[in-house]
Amino acid sequence: MFGRVEIVTADLSQAYSHDYVPPVPGPVRAARVLLLVGAALTLVTVLAFVVSVGPSPESIGRGIWVCVPAVIALVVAPRMGRPGRKTFWWAAAAAALWVLGALGSLGGGDPRGLTQLVIPVVVLVLLTRPRARAFFRNA
């Protein structure tokens, strides 16, 4: 009359495991991709600059300074799949350094600084979305 009753038990082993990683929210995935794209663009630009100007100590020094946020981004992007406050702050630091570099370009009269602002500002906006903040807070 009532049919068959099945008792379904949930597998809670993941919820209590230290290896459990919550699903990565969309804004975090997008920020990771943009960090990798920004790092690749930065490295290609620096390489083209050093090749076009010639490898002098000044051009290599400028290239190293411009590559600092790209190196931070390349280190932190693979780790963005796991929650943690350090990951959030390192990703935000890389984007903030790119913003400072773009503002320096604008201050020097280079209009390309406007386009250089796009990726880091979008990364900062994505990192500060509520779902992204909640993900990084769950460490």
Order of alpha helices (4+ residues) and beta strands (2+ residues): alpha-alpha-alpha-alpha-alpha-alpha-alpha
